[in-house]
Every structure is written in structure tokens, then in C-alpha cells.
Amino acid sequence: MNMQIETKEPQTENLLAKHERERTKCLVYTRVMGYHRPVESFNIGKKGEHKQRTHFKE
């Protein structure tokens, strides 16, 4: 299994910490069986599958 670990640059971490109070929760939706569902409503197994998906740019 080839998994990439994302690392944040110190500059990004400082920016996130600076604006922590202004941030809001972001709901991520994905298409499942022909309709869109929020990822946070998935069970543990489905969340794991979602994390393993490969994202690509066209």
C-alpha cells in the first residue's frame, strides 16, 4: 500500500493558528451510489475507504 503523508510547512501552521477563531467547519460531500452524502456521516470503514482514494488533477 502506497500512502503519502502530508506535512504542513511552518508558515502554513502559523497562518492557521493566527486565524483559528475565524475558521468554520467545512462539510465534505462525496458521491455515493448516485447521490451526495457528507463524509462525516460515514461509518468507520467507509471513512477509511474515503481516505485511501486517489485524488487527481485533470
C-alpha distance matrix in Angstrom:
0.0 3.8 6.3 9.9 12.6 15.9 18.9 22.4 25.3 28.3 30.4 28.3 28.3 32.1 32.6 30.7 32.7 35.9 35.6 34.1 37.2 37.1 33.6 33.2 30.4 28.5 27.6 24.6 25.1 22.9 24.1 23.6 25.6 28.0 28.8 27.6 26.7 26.0 22.5 24.2 25.8 22.5 21.9 19.1 16.7 17.5 17.0 13.4 12.8 14.8 12.8 9.5 11.9 12.1 15.6 17.6 21.2 23.5
3.8 0.0 3.8 6.7 9.9 13.0 16.1 19.5 22.2 25.4 27.3 25.3 25.7 29.4 29.9 28.3 30.5 33.5 33.3 32.1 35.4 35.1 31.7 31.6 29.2 27.2 26.6 23.6 24.5 22.5 24.0 24.1 26.4 28.4 29.0 27.5 26.8 25.8 22.4 24.3 26.3 23.3 23.2 20.5 18.6 18.8 17.7 14.5 13.9 14.9 12.4 9.5 11.3 10.5 13.6 15.2 18.6 21.1
6.3 3.8 0.0 3.8 6.5 9.6 12.8 16.2 19.1 22.2 24.2 22.0 22.2 26.0 26.4 24.7 26.8 29.9 29.6 28.4 31.6 31.5 28.0 28.0 25.7 23.9 23.6 20.8 22.1 20.5 22.5 22.9 25.6 27.5 27.6 25.7 24.7 23.3 19.9 21.4 23.8 21.1 21.2 18.4 17.1 17.1 15.4 12.4 12.5 12.9 9.8 7.8 10.0 9.7 12.2 14.4 17.6 20.7
9.9 6.7 3.8 0.0 3.8 6.4 9.5 12.9 15.6 18.8 20.7 18.6 19.1 22.8 23.2 21.8 24.1 27.0 26.9 26.0 29.4 29.2 25.9 26.3 24.3 22.6 22.9 20.3 22.0 20.9 23.3 24.2 27.2 28.6 28.5 26.2 25.3 23.6 20.4 21.9 24.6 22.4 22.9 20.3 19.5 19.2 16.9 14.5 14.8 14.3 10.9 9.8 11.4 10.3 11.7 13.5 16.2 19.6
12.6 9.9 6.5 3.8 0.0 3.8 6.4 9.9 12.9 15.8 17.9 15.9 15.9 19.6 20.4 18.9 20.8 23.9 24.1 23.0 26.5 26.6 23.5 24.2 22.5 21.2 21.9 19.8 22.1 21.7 24.5 25.5 28.7 30.2 29.6 27.0 25.6 23.4 20.2 21.1 24.1 22.3 22.7 20.0 19.8 19.8 17.0 14.8 16.0 15.2 11.5 11.5 13.5 12.9 13.8 15.9 18.3 21.8
15.9 13.0 9.6 6.4 3.8 0.0 3.8 6.6 9.7 12.9 14.6 12.4 12.8 16.4 16.9 15.6 17.8 20.7 20.8 20.1 23.6 23.5 20.5 21.5 20.2 19.0 20.2 18.3 21.0 21.0 24.1 25.6 29.0 30.0 29.1 26.2 25.0 22.6 19.7 20.5 23.9 22.7 23.6 21.2 21.4 20.9 17.7 16.4 17.5 15.9 12.4 13.2 14.4 13.5 13.4 15.2 17.0 20.7
18.9 16.1 12.8 9.5 6.4 3.8 0.0 3.8 6.5 9.4 11.6 10.0 10.1 13.6 14.7 13.8 15.6 18.4 19.2 18.7 22.4 22.6 20.0 21.7 20.9 20.2 22.0 20.7 23.7 24.1 27.3 28.9 32.4 33.4 32.3 29.2 27.9 25.1 22.4 22.8 26.3 25.4 26.2 23.8 24.4 24.0 20.7 19.5 21.0 19.3 15.8 16.8 18.2 17.3 16.9 18.4 19.7 23.4
22.4 19.5 16.2 12.9 9.9 6.6 3.8 0.0 3.8 6.4 8.2 6.3 6.6 10.0 10.9 10.4 12.3 14.9 15.8 15.7 19.4 19.5 17.3 19.4 19.2 18.8 21.1 20.3 23.6 24.5 27.9 29.8 33.5 34.1 32.7 29.4 28.1 25.1 22.8 22.9 26.7 26.3 27.4 25.3 26.3 25.7 22.1 21.5 23.0 20.9 17.6 19.2 20.2 19.3 18.3 19.6 20.4 24.0
25.3 22.2 19.1 15.6 12.9 9.7 6.5 3.8 0.0 3.8 5.3 5.3 6.5 8.8 10.1 10.9 12.6 14.4 15.9 16.5 20.3 20.3 18.7 21.3 21.6 21.3 24.0 23.3 26.6 27.6 31.0 33.1 36.7 37.2 35.7 32.4 31.3 28.3 26.2 26.4 30.2 29.9 31.2 29.1 30.1 29.4 25.8 25.2 26.6 24.5 21.2 22.7 23.5 22.2 20.8 21.7 21.9 25.4
28.3 25.4 22.2 18.8 15.8 12.9 9.4 6.4 3.8 0.0 3.8 5.4 5.1 6.2 8.6 9.9 10.6 12.2 14.5 15.2 18.9 19.4 18.4 21.4 22.2 22.5 25.4 25.3 28.8 30.2 33.7 35.8 39.5 39.9 38.2 34.7 33.4 30.2 28.2 27.9 31.7 31.8 32.9 30.8 32.2 31.6 28.0 27.5 29.3 27.2 23.9 25.7 26.7 25.6 24.3 25.3 25.5 29.0
30.4 27.3 24.2 20.7 17.9 14.6 11.6 8.2 5.3 3.8 0.0 3.8 5.5 5.3 6.3 8.8 10.1 10.7 12.7 14.3 17.8 17.7 17.0 20.2 21.5 21.7 24.9 24.9 28.4 30.0 33.4 35.9 39.5 39.6 37.8 34.3 33.2 30.1 28.5 28.4 32.2 32.5 34.1 32.3 33.7 32.8 29.1 29.0 30.6 28.1 25.1 27.0 27.5 26.3 24.4 25.1 24.8 28.1
28.3 25.3 22.0 18.6 15.9 12.4 10.0 6.3 5.3 5.4 3.8 0.0 3.8 5.4 5.1 6.2 8.6 9.8 10.9 12.1 15.6 15.3 14.0 16.9 18.0 18.0 21.1 21.1 24.6 26.2 29.8 32.2 35.9 36.0 34.1 30.5 29.4 26.3 24.7 24.7 28.5 28.9 30.5 29.0 30.4 29.3 25.7 25.8 27.3 24.6 21.8 24.0 24.3 23.4 21.5 22.4 22.2 25.6
28.3 25.7 22.2 19.1 15.9 12.8 10.1 6.6 6.5 5.1 5.5 3.8 0.0 3.8 5.4 5.1 6.1 8.5 10.1 10.4 14.1 14.7 13.4 16.4 17.3 18.0 21.1 21.5 25.1 27.0 30.6 32.7 36.4 36.8 34.8 31.2 29.6 26.2 24.5 23.9 27.7 28.2 29.5 27.7 29.5 28.8 25.0 25.1 27.1 24.7 21.8 24.1 25.0 24.6 23.1 24.5 24.8 28.4
32.1 29.4 26.0 22.8 19.6 16.4 13.6 10.0 8.8 6.2 5.3 5.4 3.8 0.0 3.8 5.5 5.1 6.1 8.8 9.9 13.3 14.0 13.8 17.2 18.8 19.9 23.3 24.1 27.8 29.9 33.5 35.7 39.5 39.7 37.5 33.8 32.3 28.9 27.4 26.7 30.5 31.2 32.7 31.0 33.0 32.2 28.4 28.8 30.7 28.2 25.4 27.8 28.6 28.1 26.4 27.6 27.5 30.9
32.6 29.9 26.4 23.2 20.4 16.9 14.7 10.9 10.1 8.6 6.3 5.1 5.4 3.8 0.0 3.8 5.5 5.1 6.4 8.6 11.7 11.5 11.3 14.8 16.8 17.6 21.2 22.0 25.6 27.9 31.5 34.0 37.7 37.6 35.3 31.6 30.3 27.0 26.0 25.4 29.2 30.2 32.0 30.8 32.7 31.5 27.8 28.5 30.2 27.3 24.9 27.5 27.8 27.2 25.0 26.1 25.7 28.9
30.7 28.3 24.7 21.8 18.9 15.6 13.8 10.4 10.9 9.9 8.8 6.2 5.1 5.5 3.8 0.0 3.8 5.4 5.4 5.9 9.5 9.6 8.5 11.8 13.4 14.5 18.0 19.1 22.8 25.2 28.9 31.2 34.9 35.0 32.6 28.8 27.3 23.8 22.7 21.9 25.6 26.7 28.5 27.3 29.4 28.3 24.6 25.5 27.3 24.5 22.2 25.0 25.5 25.4 23.5 25.0 25.0 28.4
32.7 30.5 26.8 24.1 20.8 17.8 15.6 12.3 12.6 10.6 10.1 8.6 6.1 5.1 5.5 3.8 0.0 3.8 5.5 5.1 8.6 10.1 9.9 13.3 15.0 16.9 20.3 21.8 25.5 28.1 31.8 33.8 37.6 37.9 35.3 31.5 29.7 26.1 24.9 23.6 27.2 28.5 29.9 28.6 31.0 30.2 26.4 27.3 29.5 26.9 24.5 27.4 28.3 28.4 26.7 28.5 28.7 32.1
35.9 33.5 29.9 27.0 23.9 20.7 18.4 14.9 14.4 12.2 10.7 9.8 8.5 6.1 5.1 5.4 3.8 0.0 3.8 5.8 8.1 9.0 10.1 13.9 16.4 18.2 21.9 23.5 27.2 29.9 33.6 35.9 39.7 39.6 36.9 33.1 31.5 28.0 27.2 26.0 29.6 31.1 32.8 31.8 34.2 33.1 29.4 30.5 32.5 29.7 27.4 30.4 30.9 30.8 28.8 30.2 30.0 33.2
35.6 33.3 29.6 26.9 24.1 20.8 19.2 15.8 15.9 14.5 12.7 10.9 10.1 8.8 6.4 5.4 5.5 3.8 0.0 3.8 5.6 5.4 6.6 10.4 13.2 15.1 18.8 20.7 24.3 27.2 30.9 33.3 37.0 36.7 33.9 30.1 28.6 25.1 24.7 23.5 27.0 28.8 30.8 30.2 32.6 31.2 27.6 29.1 30.9 27.9 26.1 29.2 29.4 29.5 27.3 28.8 28.4 31.5
34.1 32.1 28.4 26.0 23.0 20.1 18.7 15.7 16.5 15.2 14.3 12.1 10.4 9.9 8.6 5.9 5.1 5.8 3.8 0.0 3.8 5.5 5.5 8.8 11.1 13.6 17.1 19.3 23.0 25.9 29.6 31.7 35.4 35.4 32.5 28.7 26.8 23.1 22.6 21.0 24.4 26.2 28.0 27.3 29.9 28.9 25.2 26.7 28.9 26.1 24.3 27.6 28.2 28.7 26.8 28.8 28.9 32.1
37.2 35.4 31.6 29.4 26.5 23.6 22.4 19.4 20.3 18.9 17.8 15.6 14.1 13.3 11.7 9.5 8.6 8.1 5.6 3.8 0.0 3.8 5.6 8.3 11.2 14.2 17.6 20.4 23.8 27.1 30.7 32.7 36.3 36.2 33.1 29.3 27.3 23.7 23.7 21.8 24.9 27.2 29.1 28.8 31.6 30.5 27.0 28.9 31.0 28.1 26.7 30.2 30.6 31.3 29.4 31.4 31.4 34.4
37.1 35.1 31.5 29.2 26.6 23.5 22.6 19.5 20.3 19.4 17.7 15.3 14.7 14.0 11.5 9.6 10.1 9.0 5.4 5.5 3.8 0.0 3.8 6.6 10.2 12.5 16.1 18.8 22.1 25.4 28.9 31.2 34.8 34.3 31.2 27.4 25.9 22.5 22.8 21.4 24.5 26.9 29.2 29.2 31.8 30.2 26.8 28.9 30.6 27.4 26.3 29.7 29.7 30.1 27.8 29.5 29.2 32.0
33.6 31.7 28.0 25.9 23.5 20.5 20.0 17.3 18.7 18.4 17.0 14.0 13.4 13.8 11.3 8.5 9.9 10.1 6.6 5.5 5.6 3.8 0.0 3.8 6.9 9.0 12.7 15.2 18.6 21.9 25.4 27.7 31.3 31.0 28.0 24.2 22.5 19.0 19.2 17.9 21.2 23.3 25.6 25.6 28.1 26.4 23.0 25.1 26.8 23.6 22.5 26.0 25.9 26.5 24.4 26.3 26.2 29.2
33.2 31.6 28.0 26.3 24.2 21.5 21.7 19.4 21.3 21.4 20.2 16.9 16.4 17.2 14.8 11.8 13.3 13.9 10.4 8.8 8.3 6.6 3.8 0.0 3.8 6.3 9.7 12.7 15.9 19.4 22.8 24.9 28.5 28.1 24.9 21.1 19.3 15.9 16.5 15.1 18.1 20.5 23.1 23.5 26.0 24.2 21.0 23.6 25.1 21.9 21.3 24.9 24.7 25.7 23.7 25.8 26.0 28.8
30.4 29.2 25.7 24.3 22.5 20.2 20.9 19.2 21.6 22.2 21.5 18.0 17.3 18.8 16.8 13.4 15.0 16.4 13.2 11.1 11.2 10.2 6.9 3.8 0.0 3.8 6.5 9.7 12.9 16.3 19.8 21.6 25.2 25.1 22.0 18.2 16.1 12.5 12.8 11.3 14.3 16.8 19.3 19.8 22.3 20.5 17.4 20.1 21.7 18.6 18.2 21.9 21.8 23.2 21.5 24.0 24.6 27.5
28.5 27.2 23.9 22.6 21.2 19.0 20.2 18.8 21.3 22.5 21.7 18.0 18.0 19.9 17.6 14.5 16.9 18.2 15.1 13.6 14.2 12.5 9.0 6.3 3.8 0.0 3.8 6.4 9.7 13.1 16.6 18.7 22.3 22.0 19.0 15.2 13.6 10.2 10.7 10.3 13.4 15.4 18.4 19.1 21.1 18.7 15.9 18.6 19.6 16.2 16.2 19.7 19.1 20.3 18.3 20.7 21.3 23.9
27.6 26.6 23.6 22.9 21.9 20.2 22.0 21.1 24.0 25.4 24.9 21.1 21.1 23.3 21.2 18.0 20.3 21.9 18.8 17.1 17.6 16.1 12.7 9.7 6.5 3.8 0.0 3.8 6.4 10.0 13.3 15.3 18.8 18.6 15.5 11.7 9.8 6.4 7.5 7.5 10.1 12.3 15.6 16.8 18.6 16.0 13.6 16.7 17.4 14.0 14.8 18.3 17.5 19.2 17.5 20.2 21.1 23.5
24.6 23.6 20.8 20.3 19.8 18.3 20.7 20.3 23.3 25.3 24.9 21.1 21.5 24.1 22.0 19.1 21.8 23.5 20.7 19.3 20.4 18.8 15.2 12.7 9.7 6.4 3.8 0.0 3.8 6.8 10.4 12.6 16.2 16.2 13.6 9.8 8.4 5.6 5.8 7.6 10.1 11.2 14.6 15.6 16.8 13.7 11.6 14.4 14.5 10.9 12.0 15.2 14.0 15.6 14.0 16.7 17.9 20.3
25.1 24.5 22.1 22.0 22.1 21.0 23.7 23.6 26.6 28.8 28.4 24.6 25.1 27.8 25.6 22.8 25.5 27.2 24.3 23.0 23.8 22.1 18.6 15.9 12.9 9.7 6.4 3.8 0.0 3.8 6.9 9.3 12.8 12.5 9.8 6.1 5.3 4.2 5.7 8.5 9.7 10.5 14.2 15.9 16.5 13.0 11.9 14.9 14.1 10.8 13.0 15.6 13.8 15.7 14.2 16.8 18.0 19.8
22.9 22.5 20.5 20.9 21.7 21.0 24.1 24.5 27.6 30.2 30.0 26.2 27.0 29.9 27.9 25.2 28.1 29.9 27.2 25.9 27.1 25.4 21.9 19.4 16.3 13.1 10.0 6.8 3.8 0.0 3.8 6.3 9.9 9.9 8.2 5.3 5.7 6.4 6.6 10.3 10.9 10.4 13.9 15.5 15.1 11.4 11.1 13.6 12.0 8.9 11.7 13.6 11.3 13.3 12.3 14.9 16.5 18.1
24.1 24.0 22.5 23.3 24.5 24.1 27.3 27.9 31.0 33.7 33.4 29.8 30.6 33.5 31.5 28.9 31.8 33.6 30.9 29.6 30.7 28.9 25.4 22.8 19.8 16.6 13.3 10.4 6.9 3.8 0.0 3.8 6.7 6.2 5.3 4.3 6.4 8.9 9.5 13.1 12.8 12.0 15.2 17.2 16.2 12.5 13.2 15.5 13.2 10.8 14.2 15.3 12.7 14.6 13.9 16.0 17.6 18.4
23.6 24.1 22.9 24.2 25.5 25.6 28.9 29.8 33.1 35.8 35.9 32.2 32.7 35.7 34.0 31.2 33.8 35.9 33.3 31.7 32.7 31.2 27.7 24.9 21.6 18.7 15.3 12.6 9.3 6.3 3.8 0.0 3.8 5.5 5.5 5.9 6.7 9.6 9.9 13.1 11.9 10.4 13.1 15.4 14.1 10.5 12.2 14.5 12.0 10.7 14.4 15.3 13.2 15.7 15.9 18.4 20.4 21.3
25.6 26.4 25.6 27.2 28.7 29.0 32.4 33.5 36.7 39.5 39.5 35.9 36.4 39.5 37.7 34.9 37.6 39.7 37.0 35.4 36.3 34.8 31.3 28.5 25.2 22.3 18.8 16.2 12.8 9.9 6.7 3.8 0.0 3.8 5.8 8.2 9.6 13.0 13.5 16.5 14.7 13.2 15.4 17.8 16.2 12.9 15.3 17.2 14.5 13.8 17.6 18.0 15.9 18.2 18.7 20.7 22.7 23.1
28.0 28.4 27.5 28.6 30.2 30.0 33.4 34.1 37.2 39.9 39.6 36.0 36.8 39.7 37.6 35.0 37.9 39.6 36.7 35.4 36.2 34.3 31.0 28.1 25.1 22.0 18.6 16.2 12.5 9.9 6.2 5.5 3.8 0.0 3.8 7.1 9.8 13.4 14.7 17.8 16.3 15.5 18.2 20.7 19.4 15.9 17.8 19.9 17.2 15.9 19.5 20.1 17.5 19.3 19.0 20.6 22.0 22.0
28.8 29.0 27.6 28.5 29.6 29.1 32.3 32.7 35.7 38.2 37.8 34.1 34.8 37.5 35.3 32.6 35.3 36.9 33.9 32.5 33.1 31.2 28.0 24.9 22.0 19.0 15.5 13.6 9.8 8.2 5.3 5.5 5.8 3.8 0.0 3.8 6.7 10.4 12.4 15.2 13.7 13.7 16.8 19.7 19.0 15.4 16.7 19.4 17.3 15.4 19.0 20.2 17.8 19.8 19.2 21.0 22.3 22.7
27.6 27.5 25.7 26.2 27.0 26.2 29.2 29.4 32.4 34.7 34.3 30.5 31.2 33.8 31.6 28.8 31.5 33.1 30.1 28.7 29.3 27.4 24.2 21.1 18.2 15.2 11.7 9.8 6.1 5.3 4.3 5.9 8.2 7.1 3.8 0.0 3.8 7.0 9.3 12.1 11.3 11.8 15.3 17.9 17.8 14.1 14.6 17.6 16.0 13.5 16.7 18.5 16.3 18.3 17.3 19.4 20.6 21.5
26.7 26.8 24.7 25.3 25.6 25.0 27.9 28.1 31.3 33.4 33.2 29.4 29.6 32.3 30.3 27.3 29.7 31.5 28.6 26.8 27.3 25.9 22.5 19.3 16.1 13.6 9.8 8.4 5.3 5.7 6.4 6.7 9.6 9.8 6.7 3.8 0.0 3.8 6.3 8.6 7.5 8.4 12.0 14.8 15.2 11.7 11.9 15.4 14.4 12.0 15.1 17.4 15.9 18.5 17.8 20.5 22.1 23.5
26.0 25.8 23.3 23.6 23.4 22.6 25.1 25.1 28.3 30.2 30.1 26.3 26.2 28.9 27.0 23.8 26.1 28.0 25.1 23.1 23.7 22.5 19.0 15.9 12.5 10.2 6.4 5.6 4.2 6.4 8.9 9.6 13.0 13.4 10.4 7.0 3.8 0.0 3.8 5.5 5.8 7.5 11.2 13.5 14.7 11.5 10.5 14.1 14.0 11.3 13.6 16.6 15.6 18.1 17.3 20.3 21.9 23.8
22.5 22.4 19.9 20.4 20.2 19.7 22.4 22.8 26.2 28.2 28.5 24.7 24.5 27.4 26.0 22.7 24.9 27.2 24.7 22.6 23.7 22.8 19.2 16.5 12.8 10.7 7.5 5.8 5.7 6.6 9.5 9.9 13.5 14.7 12.4 9.3 6.3 3.8 0.0 3.8 5.4 5.4 8.9 10.4 11.5 8.5 6.9 10.4 10.7 8.0 10.1 13.2 12.7 15.6 15.3 18.7 20.8 23.1
24.2 24.3 21.4 21.9 21.1 20.5 22.8 22.9 26.4 27.9 28.4 24.7 23.9 26.7 25.4 21.9 23.6 26.0 23.5 21.0 21.8 21.4 17.9 15.1 11.3 10.3 7.5 7.6 8.5 10.3 13.1 13.1 16.5 17.8 15.2 12.1 8.6 5.5 3.8 0.0 3.8 5.5 8.2 9.6 11.9 9.9 7.8 11.4 12.8 10.6 11.9 15.4 15.7 18.6 18.4 21.9 23.9 26.4
25.8 26.3 23.8 24.6 24.1 23.9 26.3 26.7 30.2 31.7 32.2 28.5 27.7 30.5 29.2 25.6 27.2 29.6 27.0 24.4 24.9 24.5 21.2 18.1 14.3 13.4 10.1 10.1 9.7 10.9 12.8 11.9 14.7 16.3 13.7 11.3 7.5 5.8 5.4 3.8 0.0 3.8 6.6 9.4 11.5 9.5 8.8 12.6 13.5 12.0 14.1 17.0 17.2 20.4 20.6 24.0 26.1 28.3
22.5 23.3 21.1 22.4 22.3 22.7 25.4 26.3 29.9 31.8 32.5 28.9 28.2 31.2 30.2 26.7 28.5 31.1 28.8 26.2 27.2 26.9 23.3 20.5 16.8 15.4 12.3 11.2 10.5 10.4 12.0 10.4 13.2 15.5 13.7 11.8 8.4 7.5 5.4 5.5 3.8 0.0 3.8 6.6 7.9 5.7 5.8 9.3 10.0 9.2 11.6 14.1 14.6 18.1 18.8 22.4 24.9 27.1
21.9 23.2 21.2 22.9 22.7 23.6 26.2 27.4 31.2 32.9 34.1 30.5 29.5 32.7 32.0 28.5 29.9 32.8 30.8 28.0 29.1 29.2 25.6 23.1 19.3 18.4 15.6 14.6 14.2 13.9 15.2 13.1 15.4 18.2 16.8 15.3 12.0 11.2 8.9 8.2 6.6 3.8 0.0 3.8 5.6 5.4 6.2 8.8 10.1 10.6 12.5 14.6 15.9 19.6 20.9 24.5 27.4 29.7
19.1 20.5 18.4 20.3 20.0 21.2 23.8 25.3 29.1 30.8 32.3 29.0 27.7 31.0 30.8 27.3 28.6 31.8 30.2 27.3 28.8 29.2 25.6 23.5 19.8 19.1 16.8 15.6 15.9 15.5 17.2 15.4 17.8 20.7 19.7 17.9 14.8 13.5 10.4 9.6 9.4 6.6 3.8 0.0 3.8 5.6 5.2 6.3 8.8 10.0 10.8 12.8 14.8 18.5 20.2 23.9 27.0 29.6
16.7 18.6 17.1 19.5 19.8 21.4 24.4 26.3 30.1 32.2 33.7 30.4 29.5 33.0 32.7 29.4 31.0 34.2 32.6 29.9 31.6 31.8 28.1 26.0 22.3 21.1 18.6 16.8 16.5 15.1 16.2 14.1 16.2 19.4 19.0 17.8 15.2 14.7 11.5 11.9 11.5 7.9 5.6 3.8 0.0 3.8 5.5 5.1 6.4 8.8 10.1 11.0 12.9 16.7 18.9 22.5 25.8 28.2
17.5 18.8 17.1 19.2 19.8 20.9 24.0 25.7 29.4 31.6 32.8 29.3 28.8 32.2 31.5 28.3 30.2 33.1 31.2 28.9 30.5 30.2 26.4 24.2 20.5 18.7 16.0 13.7 13.0 11.4 12.5 10.5 12.9 15.9 15.4 14.1 11.7 11.5 8.5 9.9 9.5 5.7 5.4 5.6 3.8 0.0 3.8 5.3 5.0 6.2 8.7 10.0 10.9 14.7 16.5 20.0 23.2 25.3
17.0 17.7 15.4 16.9 17.0 17.7 20.7 22.1 25.8 28.0 29.1 25.7 25.0 28.4 27.8 24.6 26.4 29.4 27.6 25.2 27.0 26.8 23.0 21.0 17.4 15.9 13.6 11.6 11.9 11.1 13.2 12.2 15.3 17.8 16.7 14.6 11.9 10.5 6.9 7.8 8.8 5.8 6.2 5.2 5.5 3.8 0.0 3.8 5.4 5.0 6.4 8.8 10.2 13.8 15.2 18.9 21.9 24.5
13.4 14.5 12.4 14.5 14.8 16.4 19.5 21.5 25.2 27.5 29.0 25.8 25.1 28.8 28.5 25.5 27.3 30.5 29.1 26.7 28.9 28.9 25.1 23.6 20.1 18.6 16.7 14.4 14.9 13.6 15.5 14.5 17.2 19.9 19.4 17.6 15.4 14.1 10.4 11.4 12.6 9.3 8.8 6.3 5.1 5.3 3.8 0.0 3.8 5.4 5.2 6.5 9.0 12.5 14.7 18.4 21.7 24.4
12.8 13.9 12.5 14.8 16.0 17.5 21.0 23.0 26.6 29.3 30.6 27.3 27.1 30.7 30.2 27.3 29.5 32.5 30.9 28.9 31.0 30.6 26.8 25.1 21.7 19.6 17.4 14.5 14.1 12.0 13.2 12.0 14.5 17.2 17.3 16.0 14.4 14.0 10.7 12.8 13.5 10.0 10.1 8.8 6.4 5.0 5.4 3.8 0.0 3.8 5.5 5.2 6.6 10.3 12.8 16.3 19.7 22.0
14.8 14.9 12.9 14.3 15.2 15.9 19.3 20.9 24.5 27.2 28.1 24.6 24.7 28.2 27.3 24.5 26.9 29.7 27.9 26.1 28.1 27.4 23.6 21.9 18.6 16.2 14.0 10.9 10.8 8.9 10.8 10.7 13.8 15.9 15.4 13.5 12.0 11.3 8.0 10.6 12.0 9.2 10.6 10.0 8.8 6.2 5.0 5.4 3.8 0.0 3.8 5.4 5.4 9.0 10.4 14.1 17.2 19.7
12.8 12.4 9.8 10.9 11.5 12.4 15.8 17.6 21.2 23.9 25.1 21.8 21.8 25.4 24.9 22.2 24.5 27.4 26.1 24.3 26.7 26.3 22.5 21.3 18.2 16.2 14.8 12.0 13.0 11.7 14.2 14.4 17.6 19.5 19.0 16.7 15.1 13.6 10.1 11.9 14.1 11.6 12.5 10.8 10.1 8.7 6.4 5.2 5.5 3.8 0.0 3.8 5.6 8.4 9.9 13.7 16.9 19.8
9.5 9.5 7.8 9.8 11.5 13.2 16.8 19.2 22.7 25.7 27.0 24.0 24.1 27.8 27.5 25.0 27.4 30.4 29.2 27.6 30.2 29.7 26.0 24.9 21.9 19.7 18.3 15.2 15.6 13.6 15.3 15.3 18.0 20.1 20.2 18.5 17.4 16.6 13.2 15.4 17.0 14.1 14.6 12.8 11.0 10.0 8.8 6.5 5.2 5.4 3.8 0.0 3.8 6.5 9.3 12.7 16.3 19.0
11.9 11.3 10.0 11.4 13.5 14.4 18.2 20.2 23.5 26.7 27.5 24.3 25.0 28.6 27.8 25.5 28.3 30.9 29.4 28.2 30.6 29.7 25.9 24.7 21.8 19.1 17.5 14.0 13.8 11.3 12.7 13.2 15.9 17.5 17.8 16.3 15.9 15.6 12.7 15.7 17.2 14.6 15.9 14.8 12.9 10.9 10.2 9.0 6.6 5.4 5.6 3.8 0.0 3.8 6.4 9.8 13.4 15.7
12.1 10.5 9.7 10.3 12.9 13.5 17.3 19.3 22.2 25.6 26.3 23.4 24.6 28.1 27.2 25.4 28.4 30.8 29.5 28.7 31.3 30.1 26.5 25.7 23.2 20.3 19.2 15.6 15.7 13.3 14.6 15.7 18.2 19.3 19.8 18.3 18.5 18.1 15.6 18.6 20.4 18.1 19.6 18.5 16.7 14.7 13.8 12.5 10.3 9.0 8.4 6.5 3.8 0.0 3.8 6.5 10.2 12.7
15.6 13.6 12.2 11.7 13.8 13.4 16.9 18.3 20.8 24.3 24.4 21.5 23.1 26.4 25.0 23.5 26.7 28.8 27.3 26.8 29.4 27.8 24.4 23.7 21.5 18.3 17.5 14.0 14.2 12.3 13.9 15.9 18.7 19.0 19.2 17.3 17.8 17.3 15.3 18.4 20.6 18.8 20.9 20.2 18.9 16.5 15.2 14.7 12.8 10.4 9.9 9.3 6.4 3.8 0.0 3.8 7.1 9.9
17.6 15.2 14.4 13.5 15.9 15.2 18.4 19.6 21.7 25.3 25.1 22.4 24.5 27.6 26.1 25.0 28.5 30.2 28.8 28.8 31.4 29.5 26.3 25.8 24.0 20.7 20.2 16.7 16.8 14.9 16.0 18.4 20.7 20.6 21.0 19.4 20.5 20.3 18.7 21.9 24.0 22.4 24.5 23.9 22.5 20.0 18.9 18.4 16.3 14.1 13.7 12.7 9.8 6.5 3.8 0.0 3.8 6.5
21.2 18.6 17.6 16.2 18.3 17.0 19.7 20.4 21.9 25.5 24.8 22.2 24.8 27.5 25.7 25.0 28.7 30.0 28.4 28.9 31.4 29.2 26.2 26.0 24.6 21.3 21.1 17.9 18.0 16.5 17.6 20.4 22.7 22.0 22.3 20.6 22.1 21.9 20.8 23.9 26.1 24.9 27.4 27.0 25.8 23.2 21.9 21.7 19.7 17.2 16.9 16.3 13.4 10.2 7.1 3.8 0.0 3.8
23.5 21.1 20.7 19.6 21.8 20.7 23.4 24.0 25.4 29.0 28.1 25.6 28.4 30.9 28.9 28.4 32.1 33.2 31.5 32.1 34.4 32.0 29.2 28.8 27.5 23.9 23.5 20.3 19.8 18.1 18.4 21.3 23.1 22.0 22.7 21.5 23.5 23.8 23.1 26.4 28.3 27.1 29.7 29.6 28.2 25.3 24.5 24.4 22.0 19.7 19.8 19.0 15.7 12.7 9.9 6.5 3.8 0.0
